Amino acid sequence: MRKKLGIFNQEEEDIKLAEDLLMLMQKNKSDFTNTFRALAQESIESSAPYQEAGFKNWLMLWKARLSRQKETFADSIVLMQSVNPAVIPRNHLVEEALDAAVNNSDMTPLHSLLSVLSNPYAALDHSSKYIQAPALLFDQQYKTFCGT
């Protein structure tokens, strides 16, 4: 988890810092993948999902934590970008690709998804459908084969 936060060395409070972020993400229904990726963006503080007071306070504590290591903030960004993928195989995208292939014999969505997933750490445009969280209704109703 330290790497996901751009932390190189160990401090006792690191676990609480990570737990606090996870609780904020759950409270605000923040996307896990996109939140960790956003931490490596200098514009995170002006992004809508992260304007909440608790998150702003967490960002301040996180930046203070990063300042106590010998590595620079730029080093932390490189580390975070190397372990936090920009894109993951989201269920709604996999379903879309499978539906097109099975029902329409259209392999284009599958090939497009596989192309993006072949380089998951590459930066994508924020409007790319491949980094968008699923619609709430899809997320609430979707069940995988294993029932999760």
Phi and psi restraints in degrees (value plus and minus 20) as a CYANA .aco file:
   2 ARG   PHI     -78.1   -38.1
   2 ARG   PSI     -64.2   -24.2
   3 LYS   PHI     -81.4   -41.4
   3 LYS   PSI     -59.5   -19.5
   4 LYS   PHI     -81.5   -41.5
   4 LYS   PSI     -46.0    -6.0
   5 LEU   PHI    -118.1   -78.1
   5 LEU   PSI     -17.2    22.8
   6 GLY   PHI      57.2    97.2
   6 GLY   PSI       3.3    43.3
   7 ILE   PHI    -120.1   -80.1
   7 ILE   PSI     108.0   148.0
   8 PHE   PHI    -116.0   -76.0
   8 PHE   PSI     -56.9   -16.9
   9 ASN   PHI    -131.8   -91.8
   9 ASN   PSI     150.3   190.3
  10 GLN   PHI    -123.2   -83.2
  10 GLN   PSI     113.7   153.7
  11 GLU   PHI    -151.7  -111.7
  11 GLU   PSI     133.2   173.2
  12 GLU   PHI     -77.4   -37.4
  12 GLU   PSI     -56.5   -16.5
  13 GLU   PHI    -100.5   -60.5
  13 GLU   PSI     -23.0    17.0
  14 ASP   PHI     -79.7   -39.7
  14 ASP   PSI     -58.9   -18.9
  15 ILE   PHI     -83.5   -43.5
  15 ILE   PSI     -64.3   -24.3
  16 LYS   PHI     -84.1   -44.1
  16 LYS   PSI     -59.7   -19.7
  17 LEU   PHI     -79.4   -39.4
  17 LEU   PSI     -65.5   -25.5
  18 ALA   PHI     -86.9   -46.9
  18 ALA   PSI     -64.6   -24.6
  19 GLU   PHI     -81.9   -41.9
  19 GLU   PSI     -60.6   -20.6
  20 ASP   PHI     -82.5   -42.5
  20 ASP   PSI     -60.5   -20.5
  21 LEU   PHI     -83.7   -43.7
  21 LEU   PSI     -65.5   -25.5
  22 LEU   PHI     -81.3   -41.3
  22 LEU   PSI     -58.6   -18.6
  23 MET   PHI     -86.4   -46.4
  23 MET   PSI     -60.9   -20.9
  24 LEU   PHI     -83.1   -43.1
  24 LEU   PSI     -61.3   -21.3
  25 MET   PHI     -82.8   -42.8
  25 MET   PSI     -62.1   -22.1
  26 GLN   PHI     -86.4   -46.4
  26 GLN   PSI     -66.0   -26.0
  27 LYS   PHI     -79.3   -39.3
  27 LYS   PSI     -62.1   -22.1
  28 ASN   PHI    -114.2   -74.2
  28 ASN   PSI     -15.8    24.2
  29 LYS   PHI      34.9    74.9
  29 LYS   PSI      21.5    61.5
  30 SER   PHI     -99.4   -59.4
  30 SER   PSI     122.5   162.5
  31 ASP   PHI     -90.3   -50.3
  31 ASP   PSI     107.8   147.8
  32 PHE   PHI     -78.4   -38.4
  32 PHE   PSI     -76.3   -36.3
  33 THR   PHI     -80.8   -40.8
  33 THR   PSI     -68.2   -28.2
  34 ASN   PHI     -88.2   -48.2
  34 ASN   PSI     -52.9   -12.9
  35 THR   PHI     -86.3   -46.3
  35 THR   PSI     -68.1   -28.1
  36 PHE   PHI     -84.2   -44.2
  36 PHE   PSI     -56.3   -16.3
  37 ARG   PHI     -87.9   -47.9
  37 ARG   PSI     -58.7   -18.7
  38 ALA   PHI     -85.7   -45.7
  38 ALA   PSI     -48.0    -8.0
  39 LEU   PHI     -79.3   -39.3
  39 LEU   PSI     -47.3    -7.3
  40 ALA   PHI    -104.5   -64.5
  40 ALA   PSI     -17.1    22.9
  41 GLN   PHI    -121.9   -81.9
  41 GLN   PSI     109.7   149.7
  42 GLU   PHI     -86.1   -46.1
  42 GLU   PSI     -39.6     0.4
  43 SER   PHI    -107.9   -67.9
  43 SER   PSI     -10.1    29.9
  44 ILE   PHI     -77.7   -37.7
  44 ILE   PSI     -57.2   -17.2
  45 GLU   PHI     -85.9   -45.9
  45 GLU   PSI     -42.8    -2.8
  46 SER   PHI    -118.5   -78.5
  46 SER   PSI     -20.7    19.3
  47 SER   PHI     -97.6   -57.6
  47 SER   PSI     117.1   157.1
  48 ALA   PHI     -71.1   -31.1
  48 ALA   PSI     -67.7   -27.7
  49 PRO   PHI     -84.6   -44.6
  49 PRO   PSI     -36.8     3.2
  50 TYR   PHI    -130.3   -90.3
  50 TYR   PSI       1.1    41.1
  51 GLN   PHI    -105.6   -65.6
  51 GLN   PSI     -32.4     7.6
  52 GLU   PHI     -81.3   -41.3
  52 GLU   PSI     121.1   161.1
  53 ALA   PHI     -76.8   -36.8
  53 ALA   PSI     -62.6   -22.6
  54 GLY   PHI     -82.5   -42.5
  54 GLY   PSI     -59.0   -19.0
  55 PHE   PHI     -90.7   -50.7
  55 PHE   PSI     -59.5   -19.5
  56 LYS   PHI     -80.9   -40.9
  56 LYS   PSI     -60.8   -20.8
  57 ASN   PHI     -84.2   -44.2
  57 ASN   PSI     -62.4   -22.4
  58 TRP   PHI     -81.8   -41.8
  58 TRP   PSI     -62.7   -22.7
  59 LEU   PHI     -78.1   -38.1
  59 LEU   PSI     -60.4   -20.4
  60 MET   PHI     -83.0   -43.0
  60 MET   PSI     -64.5   -24.5
  61 LEU   PHI     -84.9   -44.9
  61 LEU   PSI     -60.0   -20.0
  62 TRP   PHI     -83.8   -43.8
  62 TRP   PSI     -65.4   -25.4
  63 LYS   PHI     -84.4   -44.4
  63 LYS   PSI     -57.3   -17.3
  64 ALA   PHI     -83.5   -43.5
  64 ALA   PSI     -59.6   -19.6
  65 ARG   PHI     -84.0   -44.0
  65 ARG   PSI     -63.5   -23.5
  66 LEU   PHI     -83.8   -43.8
  66 LEU   PSI     -53.7   -13.7
  67 SER   PHI     -88.7   -48.7
  67 SER   PSI     -36.0     4.0
  68 ARG   PHI    -109.0   -69.0
  68 ARG   PSI     -15.1    24.9
  69 GLN   PHI    -129.1   -89.1
  69 GLN   PSI     137.8   177.8
  70 LYS   PHI     -91.7   -51.7
  70 LYS   PSI     -45.9    -5.9
  71 GLU   PHI     -91.2   -51.2
  71 GLU   PSI     130.8   170.8
  72 THR   PHI    -101.5   -61.5
  72 THR   PSI     148.6   188.6
  73 PHE   PHI     -81.6   -41.6
  73 PHE   PSI     -56.8   -16.8
  74 ALA   PHI     -81.6   -41.6
  74 ALA   PSI     -59.1   -19.1
  75 ASP   PHI     -82.7   -42.7
  75 ASP   PSI     -60.6   -20.6
  76 SER   PHI     -83.3   -43.3
  76 SER   PSI     -60.5   -20.5
  77 ILE   PHI     -81.8   -41.8
  77 ILE   PSI     -65.4   -25.4
  78 VAL   PHI     -80.3   -40.3
  78 VAL   PSI     -64.0   -24.0
  79 LEU   PHI     -81.3   -41.3
  79 LEU   PSI     -68.0   -28.0
  80 MET   PHI     -82.3   -42.3
  80 MET   PSI     -60.5   -20.5
  81 GLN   PHI     -88.5   -48.5
  81 GLN   PSI     -41.4    -1.4
  82 SER   PHI    -105.2   -65.2
  82 SER   PSI     -35.6     4.4
  83 VAL   PHI    -139.8   -99.8
  83 VAL   PSI     -32.6     7.4
  84 ASN   PHI    -128.5   -88.5
  84 ASN   PSI      83.1   123.1
  85 PRO   PHI     -85.2   -45.2
  85 PRO   PSI     128.7   168.7
  86 ALA   PHI     -99.2   -59.2
  86 ALA   PSI     -49.4    -9.4
  87 VAL   PHI    -157.1  -117.1
  87 VAL   PSI     122.5   162.5
  88 ILE   PHI    -151.6  -111.6
  88 ILE   PSI     141.9   181.9
  89 PRO   PHI     -96.3   -56.3
  89 PRO   PSI      62.7   102.7
  90 ARG   PHI     -89.3   -49.3
  90 ARG   PSI     121.7   161.7
  91 ASN   PHI     -74.5   -34.5
  91 ASN   PSI     -61.6   -21.6
  92 HIS   PHI     -87.1   -47.1
  92 HIS   PSI     -50.7   -10.7
  93 LEU   PHI     -96.3   -56.3
  93 LEU   PSI     -58.7   -18.7
  94 VAL   PHI     -84.0   -44.0
  94 VAL   PSI     -64.2   -24.2
  95 GLU   PHI     -81.4   -41.4
  95 GLU   PSI     -62.1   -22.1
  96 GLU   PHI     -80.3   -40.3
  96 GLU   PSI     -64.8   -24.8
  97 ALA   PHI     -86.4   -46.4
  97 ALA   PSI     -63.4   -23.4
  98 LEU   PHI     -85.1   -45.1
  98 LEU   PSI     -61.9   -21.9
  99 ASP   PHI     -80.5   -40.5
  99 ASP   PSI     -65.3   -25.3
 100 ALA   PHI     -83.6   -43.6
 100 ALA   PSI     -60.9   -20.9
 101 ALA   PHI     -88.6   -48.6
 101 ALA   PSI     -66.4   -26.4
 102 VAL   PHI     -95.9   -55.9
 102 VAL   PSI     -66.1   -26.1
 103 ASN   PHI    -108.9   -68.9
 103 ASN   PSI     -43.9    -3.9
 104 ASN   PHI    -144.4  -104.4
 104 ASN   PSI     -16.5    23.5
 105 SER   PHI      32.2    72.2
 105 SER   PSI      12.6    52.6
 106 ASP   PHI    -127.0   -87.0
 106 ASP   PSI      88.0   128.0
 107 MET   PHI    -108.5   -68.5
 107 MET   PSI     -23.8    16.2
 108 THR   PHI     -77.1   -37.1
 108 THR   PSI     -70.3   -30.3
 109 PRO   PHI     -80.2   -40.2
 109 PRO   PSI     -57.1   -17.1
 110 LEU   PHI     -85.1   -45.1
 110 LEU   PSI     -66.5   -26.5
 111 HIS   PHI     -83.7   -43.7
 111 HIS   PSI     -58.7   -18.7
 112 SER   PHI     -83.8   -43.8
 112 SER   PSI     -65.7   -25.7
 113 LEU   PHI     -82.5   -42.5
 113 LEU   PSI     -65.9   -25.9
 114 LEU   PHI     -82.8   -42.8
 114 LEU   PSI     -55.8   -15.8
 115 SER   PHI     -82.9   -42.9
 115 SER   PSI     -65.7   -25.7
 116 VAL   PHI     -86.8   -46.8
 116 VAL   PSI     -62.0   -22.0
 117 LEU   PHI     -89.6   -49.6
 117 LEU   PSI     -37.9     2.1
 118 SER   PHI     -89.4   -49.4
 118 SER   PSI     -35.9     4.1
 119 ASN   PHI    -158.9  -118.9
 119 ASN   PSI      50.5    90.5
 120 PRO   PHI     -87.7   -47.7
 120 PRO   PSI     -36.6     3.4
 121 TYR   PHI    -115.1   -75.1
 121 TYR   PSI     -24.0    16.0
 122 ALA   PHI     -89.4   -49.4
 122 ALA   PSI     118.2   158.2
 123 ALA   PHI     -86.0   -46.0
 123 ALA   PSI     118.2   158.2
 124 LEU   PHI    -140.4  -100.4
 124 LEU   PSI     135.7   175.7
 125 ASP   PHI     -80.8   -40.8
 125 ASP   PSI     119.0   159.0
 126 HIS   PHI     -80.9   -40.9
 126 HIS   PSI     -39.1     0.9
 127 SER   PHI    -109.7   -69.7
 127 SER   PSI     -23.6    16.4
 128 SER   PHI     -81.0   -41.0
 128 SER   PSI     114.1   154.1
 129 LYS   PHI     -84.9   -44.9
 129 LYS   PSI     -40.1    -0.1
 130 TYR   PHI     -94.4   -54.4
 130 TYR   PSI     -34.9     5.1
 131 ILE   PHI    -129.2   -89.2
 131 ILE   PSI     -20.1    19.9
 132 GLN   PHI    -100.5   -60.5
 132 GLN   PSI     115.6   155.6
 133 ALA   PHI     -86.8   -46.8
 133 ALA   PSI     135.2   175.2
 134 PRO   PHI     -86.9   -46.9
 134 PRO   PSI     138.4   178.4
 135 ALA   PHI     -80.7   -40.7
 135 ALA   PSI     125.3   165.3
 136 LEU   PHI     -75.3   -35.3
 136 LEU   PSI     -62.3   -22.3
 137 LEU   PHI     -81.8   -41.8
 137 LEU   PSI     -63.9   -23.9
 138 PHE   PHI     -80.7   -40.7
 138 PHE   PSI     -67.4   -27.4
 139 ASP   PHI     -81.6   -41.6
 139 ASP   PSI     -57.8   -17.8
 140 GLN   PHI     -94.7   -54.7
 140 GLN   PSI     -53.1   -13.1
 141 GLN   PHI    -114.9   -74.9
 141 GLN   PSI     -39.4     0.6
 142 TYR   PHI     -92.6   -52.6
 142 TYR   PSI     113.9   153.9
 143 LYS   PHI    -146.7  -106.7
 143 LYS   PSI     110.9   150.9
 144 THR   PHI     -98.6   -58.6
 144 THR   PSI     153.4   193.4
 145 PHE   PHI     -77.5   -37.5
 145 PHE   PSI     -55.3   -15.3
 146 CYS   PHI    -106.4   -66.4
 146 CYS   PSI     -18.3    21.7
 147 GLY   PHI      70.6   110.6
 147 GLY   PSI     -11.0    29.0
